[in-house]
Amino acid sequence: MKTGVDTVLGSSNGSPEISIPAGAATGQGSLSVAPADGPDGRKGWHISLAGAQLTGPATIRFRNAVTPGKPAPLVGFNENPGDPISYDVQSHVDGSDVVVTSTHFSNWFTDGWDWLMGWAKDHAQKMLSATAGGDPKCDRESEAMASGLKVTSGSGDRVKWCVGKSPDGSTVLKVNNSRSYGVSLERTPGLTMTRRGENIGDGFQKLIGKITTSPSKPGNAVDILGPGETAEYRLGASASTVGVKVDPSPPAYLATALWFGVQTAAMAWSKVGKVDLVKISEGMDALDCAGGLQSMSTAQVTSAVAAADYLTTAIKTVMPCTGKVFKKLAKGVLLDVVAVVIASTFAWIAGGIETAINGIKAAIDTATIMNGYQIVIRPPAAVSIIPGLPAELNGKWCTRGTPVAAADQLGRPQSRPLGPFDCFVAAEWKKAIPDARVIESHILAGNHDGFFGADVPGATDYTMCLGPYPDDACPMYAQHALRYFPAGVAWDCTKAVVGPKYWPRCEPDYTALHDPSQPRLVTIPNHQQARNYYDSRPMYRVGD
């Protein structure tokens, strides 16, 4: 080459074409291109200019680098063969060529996306065929079983569990989802999740907040466990028989599709750096990638093949949103052109997933995919603290929120701390009043047979005597009345007590404070001396 003369070195045997405009170099020398080795076995081209100096932008054109139907490759460079490749390069597609403008020559590479498609296909197939996670470990397992617990469970290796004791002595159940896709875990009252994320990290939790789940029975709760995830549950000291059922479900498949998007984005990002899975999950939540899936959450999936089709559709729905998330996260971190190239790969990958999953449909084992798995724990029989009051009412029960006392002289409501009748703790009552006992209990049938004519079928009214009096001669001032609402039994004050033969209205009316999905306890006043029925605030179990 010579100063002031355009120089073009044509492509040969796949090498890039190099163009140096007149005025972009000084001196007289030679331009050459030779094969170069890069990290991880990559193959590229070493471009050198001997005897002259590049002083302006040159053009590097990679001929036929774009394959029809595939995203454009990234273009990158390094200075030495062992150095990491930098892809922070301005490039553009011109027909089937990828063109770069640069002010320096070094080792140059093009990287396509077949590796990412291969990873995605393999990962998608493993979701429906491979196991994940491992056996959870519980402390003090032998001590827990020696306490009289009886545990029964299903068979198979798709769910693993253990039972032990926590440092405070409470019973702990750990459950591992040993599948490579998400599942729904439905748990009964008496089991509280205390920890999750083992084997999967915190990113999965960020995805599932907007996914709707519905328990099969009122009072139960549903958790979505990620692939290989272990969750820990605490068994309430006063809980009766408790259990969990682990099942594949449409909401869990949707969570799996979102998580697949997160993992794919992380793999794509690995080409240009590193990003935390939590950040990707937060990005997907911010763009509401789950919103496009909500219409699918109530679908019925009853076979392994249907599950595979459903998951395929969910992934194809998620991937375009994943591309948008990638571009948003890359803003200000990567060149826009690089972010756009990478983001374009996600829709392309979605098409390959369908082919991958279709290829294993015939091999999917319906039993391992669709069958539910149950774990049932039966604690030793609990002992009633107050004679006649069921052990399930042991523990601490309190009203929710700050109670409001009567208004002051200006009509302003006055808040106050919880008082003695805003909580009920059987152990404290028994300690303060050793003679406390139930002298009468009645399961309400629904014909206004409750205290003061209340009509609450399914609830139970208890009358306690709080002194050393005969059961049939306990004075009213020594009595205390409670009403227990099991989960599923609602309270509507107007429907329960208002009528020509009963009360004109409820004042106050605490119907809105009742959550029928939870057990509740209510203190009933010994007297109703006002014109209207005086309702009581419900108490919920808050401790053992």
C-alpha positions as CSV (number, residue, x, y, z in Angstrom):
1,M,0.0,0.0,0.0
2,K,1.0,3.6,-0.5
3,T,0.0,6.9,1.1
4,G,-2.9,8.6,-0.7
5,V,-4.0,5.5,-2.5
6,D,-7.1,3.4,-1.7
7,T,-6.1,-0.1,-0.7
8,V,-8.3,-3.3,-0.9
9,L,-7.2,-6.7,0.1
10,G,-9.8,-9.2,-1.2
11,S,-11.2,-12.2,0.6
12,S,-9.5,-15.5,0.1
13,N,-10.4,-18.9,1.6
14,G,-12.9,-17.2,3.9
15,S,-10.7,-14.4,5.1
16,P,-12.2,-11.0,5.6
17,E,-11.9,-8.3,2.9
18,I,-9.9,-5.3,4.1
19,S,-10.3,-1.8,2.7
20,I,-8.1,1.2,3.7
21,P,-9.2,4.5,2.1
22,A,-6.7,7.0,0.8
23,G,-5.7,9.2,3.7
24,A,-6.3,6.5,6.4
25,A,-2.7,5.3,6.5
26,T,0.8,6.8,6.1
27,G,3.9,5.3,4.7
28,Q,4.5,2.5,2.3
29,G,4.0,-1.1,3.4
30,S,2.2,-4.4,3.0
31,L,-1.3,-5.5,4.3
32,S,-1.8,-9.2,5.1
33,V,-4.4,-11.5,6.6
34,A,-3.5,-14.9,8.1
35,P,-5.4,-17.5,10.2
36,A,-5.3,-16.9,13.9
37,D,-6.2,-19.0,17.0
38,G,-8.4,-17.6,19.7
39,P,-9.4,-18.8,23.2
40,D,-11.6,-21.9,23.6
41,G,-10.5,-23.2,20.2
42,R,-12.0,-20.3,18.2
43,K,-10.6,-19.6,14.7
44,G,-10.2,-16.1,13.3
45,W,-7.9,-13.9,11.3
46,H,-4.8,-11.9,12.1
47,I,-4.7,-8.7,10.2
48,S,-1.4,-6.8,10.1
49,L,0.0,-3.7,8.3
50,A,3.8,-3.9,8.0
51,G,5.9,-0.8,7.0
52,A,3.0,1.7,7.3
53,Q,0.8,3.1,10.0
54,L,-3.0,3.1,10.1
55,T,-4.1,6.7,11.0
56,G,-7.8,6.5,10.1
57,P,-10.7,4.0,9.9
58,A,-10.4,0.9,7.8
59,T,-13.2,-1.4,6.8
60,I,-13.2,-5.1,7.6
61,R,-15.9,-7.1,5.7
62,F,-16.6,-10.7,6.6
63,R,-18.0,-12.1,3.4
64,N,-21.1,-14.4,3.7
65,A,-21.0,-14.4,7.5
66,V,-24.8,-14.2,7.8
67,T,-26.6,-17.5,7.3
68,P,-30.2,-17.2,6.0
69,G,-32.6,-17.7,8.8
70,K,-30.1,-17.2,11.6
71,P,-29.2,-14.1,13.6
72,A,-26.1,-12.2,12.6
73,P,-22.9,-13.2,14.3
74,L,-21.0,-11.1,16.8
75,V,-17.7,-9.6,15.7
76,G,-14.9,-9.3,18.2
77,F,-11.1,-9.0,18.5
78,N,-8.2,-9.6,20.8
79,E,-4.6,-8.4,20.7
80,N,-2.9,-11.7,21.8
81,P,-4.1,-15.3,21.1
82,G,-4.8,-16.1,24.7
83,D,-6.6,-12.8,25.5
84,P,-10.4,-12.7,26.0
85,I,-12.3,-11.6,22.9
86,S,-13.9,-8.1,23.1
87,Y,-17.2,-7.8,21.3
88,D,-17.7,-4.2,22.0
89,V,-17.5,-3.4,18.3
90,Q,-19.6,-1.3,16.0
91,S,-20.8,-3.6,13.2
92,H,-23.6,-3.8,10.7
93,V,-25.1,-6.3,8.3
94,D,-24.8,-5.6,4.5
95,G,-26.6,-8.3,2.6
96,S,-25.0,-11.5,3.7
97,D,-21.8,-9.7,4.9
98,V,-21.0,-8.3,8.3
99,V,-19.0,-5.1,8.2
100,V,-16.8,-3.4,10.9
101,T,-15.0,-0.1,10.8
102,S,-11.9,0.0,12.9
103,T,-8.8,2.1,13.6
104,H,-6.6,-0.8,14.5
105,F,-5.7,-4.2,13.2
106,S,-5.3,-7.3,15.4
107,N,-6.9,-10.8,15.7
108,W,-10.5,-10.7,14.5
109,F,-13.3,-13.2,15.0
110,T,-16.9,-13.9,14.1
111,D,-19.0,-15.8,16.5
112,G,-22.4,-17.3,15.5
113,W,-25.1,-18.5,17.7
114,D,-25.3,-22.3,17.0
115,W,-23.7,-22.9,20.4
116,L,-26.5,-21.1,22.2
117,M,-29.2,-22.9,20.2
118,G,-27.4,-26.2,21.1
119,W,-27.4,-25.3,24.7
120,A,-31.1,-24.2,24.6
121,K,-32.2,-27.4,22.9
122,D,-30.3,-29.6,25.3
123,H,-31.6,-27.7,28.3
124,A,-35.2,-27.9,27.0
125,Q,-34.9,-31.7,26.5
126,K,-33.4,-32.2,30.0
127,M,-36.2,-30.3,31.6
128,L,-38.6,-33.1,30.8
129,S,-36.2,-36.0,31.2
130,A,-33.4,-35.3,33.7
131,T,-33.4,-35.1,37.5
132,A,-32.1,-32.1,39.4
133,G,-31.3,-31.1,43.0
134,G,-30.5,-33.8,45.5
135,D,-31.3,-35.3,48.9
136,P,-32.0,-32.5,51.4
137,K,-30.3,-32.6,54.8
138,C,-32.1,-32.1,58.1
139,D,-30.5,-31.6,61.5
140,R,-31.6,-33.9,64.4
141,E,-33.5,-36.3,62.1
142,S,-33.4,-39.2,64.6
143,E,-34.6,-36.9,67.4
144,A,-37.6,-35.7,65.3
145,M,-38.7,-39.3,64.5
146,A,-38.2,-40.4,68.1
147,S,-40.7,-37.8,69.2
148,G,-43.6,-39.9,67.9
149,L,-44.0,-38.3,64.5
150,K,-45.5,-40.6,61.8
151,V,-44.5,-39.7,58.2
152,T,-45.9,-41.3,55.1
153,S,-45.0,-40.4,51.5
154,G,-45.3,-41.4,47.9
155,S,-42.8,-43.4,46.0
156,G,-40.3,-42.5,43.2
157,D,-37.3,-40.2,43.1
158,R,-38.9,-37.0,41.7
159,V,-39.4,-35.6,45.2
160,K,-37.0,-36.0,48.1
161,W,-37.6,-34.9,51.7
162,C,-36.4,-35.1,55.2
163,V,-37.8,-34.3,58.7
164,G,-35.7,-32.9,61.5
165,K,-35.6,-30.3,64.3
166,S,-34.7,-26.6,64.2
167,P,-32.5,-25.0,66.9
168,D,-35.7,-23.8,68.7
169,G,-37.0,-27.4,68.9
170,S,-39.7,-27.0,66.3
171,T,-40.2,-29.8,63.6
172,V,-38.9,-29.0,60.2
173,L,-39.8,-30.5,56.8
174,K,-37.5,-30.0,53.8
175,V,-38.8,-30.8,50.4
176,N,-36.6,-31.0,47.2
177,N,-38.2,-30.8,43.8
178,S,-35.9,-33.3,42.0
179,R,-37.4,-32.5,38.6
180,S,-35.7,-30.2,36.0
181,Y,-38.9,-28.1,35.7
182,G,-41.0,-26.3,38.3
183,V,-43.8,-27.9,40.3
184,S,-46.6,-26.7,42.6
185,L,-46.4,-27.6,46.2
186,E,-49.8,-27.4,48.0
187,R,-49.6,-27.4,51.8
188,T,-52.1,-27.6,54.5
189,P,-52.5,-25.1,57.4
190,G,-49.9,-25.7,60.1
191,L,-46.9,-25.7,57.7
192,T,-45.1,-22.4,57.3
193,M,-42.4,-21.8,54.7
194,T,-39.2,-20.6,56.5
195,R,-36.6,-20.9,53.8
196,R,-36.3,-21.5,50.1
197,G,-33.9,-21.1,47.2
198,E,-31.4,-23.9,48.1
199,N,-29.8,-25.3,44.8
200,I,-31.3,-22.5,42.7
201,G,-30.7,-19.1,44.3
202,D,-32.9,-16.1,44.6
203,G,-33.6,-15.4,41.0
204,F,-36.4,-17.9,40.6
205,Q,-38.4,-16.2,43.4
206,K,-38.4,-12.9,41.6
207,L,-40.3,-14.5,38.7
208,I,-43.2,-16.1,40.4
209,G,-44.9,-13.2,42.3
210,K,-47.3,-12.4,39.5
211,I,-48.2,-16.0,38.6
212,T,-51.7,-16.9,39.9
213,T,-52.0,-20.2,41.9
214,S,-55.1,-21.6,43.5
215,P,-55.2,-24.3,46.2
216,S,-57.6,-27.2,45.9
217,K,-59.1,-26.6,49.3
218,P,-59.8,-23.3,51.3
219,G,-57.1,-22.6,53.8
220,N,-54.3,-24.4,51.9
221,A,-51.4,-22.5,50.3
222,V,-49.5,-23.1,47.1
223,D,-45.8,-22.6,46.5
224,I,-44.1,-22.9,43.2
225,L,-40.7,-24.7,43.6
226,G,-38.1,-24.3,40.8
227,P,-36.1,-27.0,39.1
228,G,-34.0,-28.7,41.8
229,E,-35.1,-26.3,44.5
230,T,-35.3,-27.2,48.2
231,A,-37.8,-25.5,50.5
232,E,-38.0,-25.7,54.3
233,Y,-41.3,-25.7,56.2
234,R,-41.9,-25.4,59.9
235,L,-44.5,-27.5,61.6
236,G,-46.6,-25.5,64.1
237,A,-46.4,-26.9,67.7
238,S,-50.2,-27.1,67.9
239,A,-50.8,-28.3,64.4
240,S,-52.6,-31.6,63.8
241,T,-52.0,-33.8,60.8
242,V,-50.3,-31.7,58.0
243,G,-49.3,-32.6,54.5
244,V,-48.0,-31.4,51.2
245,K,-48.8,-32.5,47.6
246,V,-46.2,-31.9,44.9
247,D,-47.6,-31.7,41.4
248,P,-46.8,-30.4,37.9
249,S,-49.2,-27.6,37.1
250,P,-49.8,-24.9,34.5
251,P,-48.6,-22.1,36.8
252,A,-45.4,-24.1,37.5
253,Y,-44.8,-24.7,33.8
254,L,-45.2,-21.0,33.2
255,A,-42.6,-20.3,36.0
256,T,-40.3,-22.9,34.3
257,A,-40.7,-21.0,31.0
258,L,-39.7,-17.7,32.6
259,W,-36.8,-19.3,34.3
260,F,-35.7,-20.8,31.0
261,G,-35.7,-17.3,29.6
262,V,-33.6,-16.0,32.5
263,Q,-31.0,-18.8,32.0
264,T,-30.9,-18.3,28.3
265,A,-30.3,-14.6,28.7
266,A,-27.5,-15.4,31.1
267,M,-25.9,-17.8,28.7
268,A,-26.1,-15.2,25.9
269,W,-24.6,-12.6,28.2
270,S,-21.7,-14.9,29.0
271,K,-20.4,-14.0,25.5
272,V,-19.8,-10.4,26.5
273,G,-19.4,-10.6,30.2
274,K,-21.4,-11.7,33.2
275,V,-24.8,-10.7,34.7
276,D,-26.5,-11.8,37.9
277,L,-29.5,-14.1,37.4
278,V,-31.4,-12.0,40.0
279,K,-31.0,-8.9,37.8
280,I,-32.4,-10.7,34.8
281,S,-35.3,-11.9,36.9
282,E,-36.0,-8.4,38.2
283,G,-35.9,-7.2,34.6
284,M,-38.4,-9.8,33.5
285,D,-40.6,-8.8,36.4
286,A,-40.3,-5.1,35.6
287,L,-41.4,-5.7,32.0
288,D,-44.1,-8.1,33.2
289,C,-43.0,-11.0,31.1
290,A,-45.4,-13.1,33.1
291,G,-48.3,-11.0,31.9
292,G,-48.3,-12.6,28.5
293,L,-48.8,-16.0,30.2
294,Q,-51.6,-15.4,32.6
295,S,-54.3,-16.4,30.1
296,M,-52.6,-19.9,30.0
297,S,-52.5,-20.4,33.8
298,T,-56.0,-22.0,34.1
299,A,-55.5,-24.5,31.2
300,Q,-56.0,-28.2,31.9
301,V,-52.9,-30.3,31.2
302,T,-53.6,-34.0,31.7
303,S,-50.9,-35.9,29.9
304,A,-47.1,-35.8,29.5
305,V,-47.4,-35.0,25.8
306,A,-49.8,-32.1,26.6
307,A,-47.4,-30.9,29.2
308,A,-44.6,-30.9,26.6
309,D,-46.7,-28.9,24.2
310,Y,-47.8,-26.5,26.9
311,L,-44.3,-25.8,28.0
312,T,-43.2,-25.3,24.4
313,T,-45.9,-22.7,23.9
314,A,-45.0,-21.0,27.1
315,I,-41.3,-20.8,26.2
316,K,-42.1,-19.4,22.7
317,T,-44.3,-16.8,24.4
318,V,-41.6,-15.8,26.9
319,M,-38.6,-15.5,24.6
320,P,-39.5,-12.3,22.8
321,C,-39.9,-10.6,26.1
322,T,-36.6,-12.0,27.2
323,G,-35.0,-10.2,24.2
324,K,-36.5,-6.9,25.4
325,V,-35.2,-7.5,28.9
326,F,-31.7,-8.1,27.5
327,K,-31.7,-4.9,25.5
328,K,-32.9,-3.0,28.6
329,L,-30.2,-4.4,30.8
330,A,-27.5,-3.9,28.2
331,K,-28.4,-0.2,27.9
332,G,-25.3,1.8,28.8
333,V,-23.3,-1.4,29.3
334,L,-22.9,-2.7,25.8
335,L,-23.0,-0.9,22.5
336,D,-26.6,-0.7,21.2
337,V,-25.7,-2.6,18.0
338,V,-24.2,-5.5,20.1
339,A,-27.3,-5.6,22.4
340,V,-29.6,-5.6,19.3
341,V,-27.7,-8.5,17.7
342,I,-27.8,-10.6,20.9
343,A,-31.5,-9.8,21.6
344,S,-32.4,-11.0,18.1
345,T,-31.3,-14.5,19.0
346,F,-34.1,-15.2,21.5
347,A,-37.0,-15.4,19.0
348,W,-34.8,-17.6,16.8
349,I,-34.1,-19.9,19.7
350,A,-37.8,-20.2,20.5
351,G,-38.4,-21.9,17.1
352,G,-35.6,-24.4,17.8
353,I,-37.1,-25.3,21.2
354,E,-40.3,-26.8,19.6
355,T,-38.1,-29.1,17.5
356,A,-36.1,-30.2,20.5
357,I,-39.1,-31.0,22.7
358,N,-40.9,-32.7,19.8
359,G,-38.0,-35.0,19.5
360,I,-38.4,-36.5,23.0
361,K,-42.2,-36.6,23.3
362,A,-42.3,-40.4,22.7
363,A,-39.8,-41.0,25.5
364,I,-41.5,-38.9,28.2
365,D,-42.7,-41.1,31.1
366,T,-46.2,-40.1,31.9
367,A,-46.0,-41.5,35.4
368,T,-43.0,-39.4,36.4
369,I,-44.4,-36.2,34.8
370,M,-48.0,-36.2,35.9
371,N,-48.4,-38.2,39.1
372,G,-48.7,-36.2,42.3
373,Y,-46.5,-36.9,45.3
374,Q,-47.8,-36.6,48.9
375,I,-46.1,-36.3,52.2
376,V,-48.2,-36.6,55.3
377,I,-47.0,-35.8,58.9
378,R,-48.9,-36.9,61.9
379,P,-47.5,-35.4,65.1
380,P,-48.1,-37.1,68.5
381,A,-51.6,-36.4,69.8
382,A,-51.7,-32.9,71.2
383,V,-53.0,-32.4,74.7
384,S,-55.6,-29.8,75.6
385,I,-54.3,-27.1,77.9
386,I,-57.8,-26.0,79.0
387,P,-60.0,-29.1,79.7
388,G,-62.7,-29.3,77.1
389,L,-61.0,-26.9,74.7
390,P,-59.6,-28.8,71.7
391,A,-55.8,-28.8,71.4
392,E,-56.1,-27.2,67.9
393,L,-57.0,-24.0,69.8
394,N,-53.8,-24.0,71.8
395,G,-51.3,-21.4,70.9
396,K,-51.6,-17.6,70.6
397,W,-54.5,-16.0,68.7
398,C,-54.7,-12.3,68.2
399,T,-56.7,-9.7,66.2
400,R,-55.0,-8.2,63.2
401,G,-54.0,-4.5,63.1
402,T,-54.4,-1.9,65.8
403,P,-57.8,-2.0,67.5
404,V,-59.7,1.2,67.7
405,A,-61.3,2.4,70.9
406,A,-64.2,4.7,71.3
407,A,-64.0,8.2,69.7
408,D,-62.9,11.1,71.9
409,Q,-65.0,14.2,72.5
410,L,-64.3,15.6,69.1
411,G,-65.3,12.4,67.3
412,R,-61.7,11.3,66.5
413,P,-61.1,7.5,66.8
414,Q,-58.5,6.6,69.4
415,S,-56.1,3.7,68.7
416,R,-54.8,1.7,71.6
417,P,-52.4,-1.3,72.0
418,L,-53.7,-4.9,72.0
419,G,-55.7,-5.5,75.2
420,P,-56.4,-8.7,77.1
421,F,-59.4,-9.5,75.0
422,D,-57.6,-8.9,71.7
423,C,-55.6,-12.0,72.2
424,F,-56.3,-15.5,73.5
425,V,-53.5,-17.7,74.8
426,A,-54.8,-20.9,76.4
427,A,-51.6,-21.5,78.3
428,E,-51.7,-18.0,79.9
429,W,-55.3,-18.4,80.8
430,K,-54.7,-21.7,82.5
431,K,-51.7,-20.4,84.4
432,A,-53.7,-17.4,85.6
433,I,-56.9,-19.3,86.3
434,P,-56.1,-23.0,87.1
435,D,-59.8,-23.8,87.4
436,A,-60.5,-22.7,83.8
437,R,-62.4,-25.3,81.8
438,V,-65.0,-25.7,79.2
439,I,-68.4,-26.5,80.6
440,E,-70.4,-26.5,77.4
441,S,-69.6,-26.7,73.6
442,H,-71.9,-26.8,70.7
443,I,-71.3,-27.3,66.9
444,L,-73.7,-24.9,65.3
445,A,-76.2,-26.4,62.8
446,G,-77.4,-23.2,61.2
447,N,-80.8,-22.5,62.8
448,H,-79.8,-19.5,64.9
449,D,-78.5,-21.9,67.6
450,G,-75.4,-19.8,68.4
451,F,-74.8,-17.3,71.2
452,F,-77.4,-14.5,71.0
453,G,-79.2,-16.2,68.1
454,A,-76.2,-16.3,65.7
455,D,-76.7,-18.4,62.6
456,V,-73.2,-19.7,61.7
457,P,-73.3,-23.3,60.5
458,G,-70.0,-25.1,61.0
459,A,-68.7,-22.9,63.7
460,T,-68.4,-24.1,67.3
461,D,-69.4,-22.2,70.5
462,Y,-67.5,-22.8,73.7
463,T,-68.5,-21.7,77.2
464,M,-65.7,-21.7,79.8
465,C,-66.0,-21.4,83.5
466,L,-63.2,-19.4,85.1
467,G,-63.6,-20.3,88.8
468,P,-64.1,-23.1,91.3
469,Y,-67.8,-23.4,90.6
470,P,-69.9,-26.4,89.7
471,D,-70.3,-26.8,86.0
472,D,-74.1,-26.4,86.3
473,A,-73.8,-23.4,88.6
474,C,-71.0,-21.3,87.1
475,P,-72.2,-17.6,87.5
476,M,-72.3,-15.5,84.4
477,Y,-69.6,-13.1,85.6
478,A,-67.2,-16.2,85.8
479,Q,-68.0,-17.4,82.2
480,H,-66.1,-16.7,79.1
481,A,-67.5,-17.4,75.6
482,L,-65.5,-18.3,72.5
483,R,-66.6,-19.1,68.9
484,Y,-64.3,-21.1,66.6
485,F,-64.5,-20.7,62.9
486,P,-62.7,-23.5,61.0
487,A,-61.1,-22.6,57.6
488,G,-63.9,-22.4,55.1
489,V,-66.6,-21.1,57.5
490,A,-67.5,-17.5,56.7
491,W,-69.0,-14.8,58.9
492,D,-71.5,-12.3,57.7
493,C,-72.8,-10.4,60.7
494,T,-76.0,-9.1,59.0
495,K,-77.0,-12.6,57.6
496,A,-76.1,-14.2,60.9
497,V,-77.9,-12.1,63.5
498,V,-80.1,-9.5,61.8
499,G,-83.8,-10.3,61.6
500,P,-87.3,-9.5,63.0
501,K,-86.8,-11.9,65.9
502,Y,-83.1,-11.0,66.5
503,W,-81.3,-7.7,66.0
504,P,-81.9,-4.5,63.9
505,R,-78.4,-4.3,62.7
506,C,-74.7,-5.0,63.6
507,E,-72.9,-2.1,65.3
508,P,-70.0,-2.4,65.0
509,D,-69.8,-4.9,62.1
510,Y,-66.4,-6.7,61.7
511,T,-67.4,-9.0,58.8
512,A,-64.7,-7.4,56.6
513,L,-62.0,-8.5,59.0
514,H,-62.8,-12.2,58.5
515,D,-60.7,-14.2,56.1
516,P,-62.7,-17.4,55.6
517,S,-59.6,-19.2,54.2
518,Q,-58.1,-19.1,57.7
519,P,-59.2,-20.5,61.1
520,R,-60.4,-17.8,63.5
521,L,-61.4,-17.4,67.1
522,V,-63.8,-14.8,68.5
523,T,-64.5,-13.7,72.0
524,I,-68.3,-13.4,72.5
525,P,-69.4,-10.8,75.1
526,N,-71.3,-12.2,78.0
527,H,-74.1,-9.7,77.5
528,Q,-75.6,-7.9,74.6
529,Q,-77.3,-4.9,76.3
530,A,-77.4,-2.4,73.4
531,R,-80.2,-2.1,70.9
532,N,-77.9,-3.4,68.1
533,Y,-75.7,-6.5,68.0
534,Y,-72.1,-5.8,69.1
535,D,-69.8,-7.8,66.8
536,S,-66.4,-9.0,67.8
537,R,-63.1,-8.8,66.0
538,P,-61.7,-12.1,64.8
539,M,-58.5,-13.5,66.1
540,Y,-56.0,-15.4,64.0
541,R,-53.3,-17.8,65.1
542,V,-50.0,-15.9,65.4
543,G,-47.9,-18.3,67.4
544,D,-47.6,-21.6,69.3
